[in-house]
Amino acid sequence: MTTLDEFHKYGEELERLLLLRSSPIAVKMLEKEADIPKEAIRPKRDHGYHLAQCQAFTITRRQRSTVAMLKEDNWCWAPLIAFGLVKPPDGFFEGTSIIPFGVEKPEASRYWGEAFPVLEYGKYIGIVSAPLGTSSFEPDMVLIYSNTAQLRFMLQAVKYKEGTLLTSEFDPVDSCVYSVVPVLLNGQYRITLPDPGDYQRGLAGEDEIIFSVPKDKVEVLIQGLRYFEEMGHSFASHTMGVFPDFPQPAFYKDLFRMWGLDVQE
């Protein structure tokens, strides 16, 4: 089992190995008041205002603050329902509630209502986020906002360690929901597009994407990233350029000889 100190080291390594522009986010669901870290900002109680969950994640990753979001702190409907903090309105799962799913046909709305990921109602009182490198709690999962080049390198690390390709479903909205709830439910990695709210109000860059890592897979990711660094193929070592006759790995040469093609000697 990964210790809190190890999670701290992993947070530092992720920032160094990937040259991240903001902190990886430690995320934990809160079951009771006693679970709320003492240092956590509680928007309504401490400042008298409300935030969307994407804004709380932004404060965590950019300002490196711990933020606890309970029902009364939220200013967006989606995480309230998805995190089980409120009961969905009548007809929600049938796609006939007052909430629009952004689709034209009624039957499609029903599909989205049925597919919307939710945690058990009443199980949690909220969610807390903190910088992974300094978090006072062990996370349920980690969110990494990266660019696509950094994501590619993380996927390469996962592929090396697990020998599998990742699959994700993409919704252009509700990124705070889709980056968190499915990962808690199935324990798998996930890739999520920052939604319009995350872009407009949460300051997510146009080149950013979200990689969600379950808590028991953070070490796997780190081990893969370390391997490529030790091999001299770290993210930082990859530079752009059009280089004719670039150096070929040994297995390239073997293949080219087998095919009767020119081989770099």
N, C-alpha and C positions, 0 to 999 in steps of 0.2 A: 504494500500500500504506500502510495506517495505521501510524504510528510509535507507539512506547511513550508518548512525550510527548502525542501526540494522544489515545491511549486514556485517559491521566490526565485530560486536559481534558474528555473525554466523560463520565467518571465524575462529575466535579464538576458538569457541566451537567445530567446526569440527576437528580442529587440536588436541584439548585436548581430546575429547570424543573418537576419533578414533586412537589416537597416530600416526597421519600421519607423514610420513618422509619428505614431502614437502608441500608447501602451496596450498590450494585450489585456483583455478584460476578464477578471475572475467574476463568475456569476453564480449566485446561490439563491435558491428559493427559501423563503422564511416561513417557518411553521408557527412561531410564537414570538411575542415581544422580546423575550430573553435572547432570541437568536440575532437580534439587530445589533451590529457592532456599535460600541459607544461612540466611535469617531464618525459614524455615518451621518451625512447630511440628510435631514428629512424635510423636503421642500416646504410643505404646508406648515409644519410645526415651527421650523427654524426661520423661514423667510416669508411666510404668508402668501406664497404663490404655488402654482401647479406646473408640472412639467409633463411632456410626453416621454415615454420610455426611451425613445431614441435620443432625446436631449440628455437624459440621465446617463446613458452610455457615453455620450460625447463628453460630458463633464468628467466622467471617470477616465476616459482614455486620453483626453487632451489636457485637463487640469490636474489629473492624477488624484482625484478625490473619491472617497467612498460615498455612495448615494443609495439610500434605502427608499424604495417606492412602495408605499402602502396604498390601499384603495383611495384614500382621501387625497393623495398626492398626484393622482393621474389626471391628465387633460386630454386623453385619447381613449376611445372606446375599445379598441382591439385588444390591448394587453389586459384590460380589466376582465374581459370575457375569457381570453385564452389562458390566463394564469389562474383562472378559477376564483377570482376575487368578487365577482358578481354573478347573478343568474342571468343567462342570455334572455333577451326579450322573447315574447311568444312568437313562434314561427321562425325563429332564427335558423334552426337546423333544417327547416324545410325551404329556406330561402324566401320566406314571405313576410319577414319582419320589416321594420322601418329602416333597417340598415341595408344600403345598396352594396352589392358585390361587384358592380362595374361590368355587368354582362347584359346583353340585350334580351335574351329569351328567358322566360320564367323557369323552364326546365334546367337551364344552365345555373340559375340562381340556386335552385335546389341542390345541384351538384356541389356548388361551393359551400353551401350551408352544411351539408353532410361531411365535406372534406376538411372543414376548418378545424385545425388542431386545438384541443383544449385540455387543460389539466383538470383534475377532479375539483368540483366546486367545494369551497370551504376548507380544502386541505392546507392551503397556504394563506398567509395574511399579506404577503408581498414578495418582493425580490430585492436583492442587494447586489451592487456591482462595485468592484474595486480594482485598482491596478494589480495585475498578477504578481508583479515583483515585490509588492509591499502589503498585500492583502493580509488582514488579521484572521481570515477564515479560509478553510479548504473549500475550493469551488466545486459546484456540481458540473460545471463545464467552463470552457474558455472561448471567448470571442476574439478573433483577430481581424481587424480592419487592415486590408493590404491593397496593393495594386495587383494587376493580373500577373505581372512577372514574379512577384513574391508568392502569389498563390500557386503559380506553376511549380515553383521550387518546393513548396510544401507538399503539393500533390506528388512530386517526384520522390520526396522523402517517404511519404506514406506508401507509395507503390513499392519502393525498395524494401521496406520493412514488412509489408503485409501481402505484397504480390497481387493486389486487387486494384481495380479502377473505381473511382467514386461516382456515384449517381446522385443527382439532386433534381427536385422539381422547382421550377422558378415561377414565383408570383411577383408581379411588379409592385405590389403593395404589401403592407403589414410585415415589414422586415423584422421588427422586434419580436413578432410572434413566430415567424418561420425559422429564424435563426436560433430560437431557444426551445420552444415546446417540442417539436419533433425529435430533437436531440435528447431531451430529457426522457421522452417516451421510448425511443428505440436504441439509444446508446451509440448512434452512428454519426460519423462526420456529416457536415452539411455545408453547402455553398449557398449564399443568399445575396440577392441584389438589394442594396440600400434603396428604400422606397422614396417616393417624392417628399414625404415628411422628413425623413432622415436627411435628405438633400437640402430641402428648403429651411428646415428649422433645427436639424441636428448637425448641420455643417459637414455632412459626408461629401467627399470630393467626387467629381464626375468619374474619376479613374479608380475609385475605391470599390472593394467587394468584401463580403464578410465570410470568413471561414470559421465554422463552429467545430470545436473539438471536445468530445466527452472527456470527463476528468481522468478516466483510466486509459485514455489514448494520448494524453499530452506527452508522456514519457516516450511513447513510440515515435511520435513526431520529432521530438528532440533527438532521439537516437539516429533517425534517418538524416536529419540535418547535420549532425555531427559527422556522420560517415562521409558525406560529400565534402565537408570542410577538410577532413583528414586526407581525402583523396585529391585535394587541390582543386575541387570543383564547387567551391562555395558560391552562394548567391553573389557576394561582392566581387568574386573573381570573373564573373561573366561580363564581358564587355562587347559592345556592338561594333560591327565593322564587316565589310565585304572582303574576305580574305580568300583569294584563289589558292587552290592547292593547300588548304589548311591542314595542319597535322592530323593524321589519321590514327585512331586507336588501333591496337594490334588486330582486333577481330575484323575491322574494316579491311585491313590489308589482306587477311586470310580470305575474306569473301571476294575481294577484287581479283586476287590471284586465281581463285577457283573459277571466276567468270571470264578470265582472260583479259581483264582491264588493266589500265595503267595503275601502278602501285608506287606509293611514296617510299623511297629507299632511304 
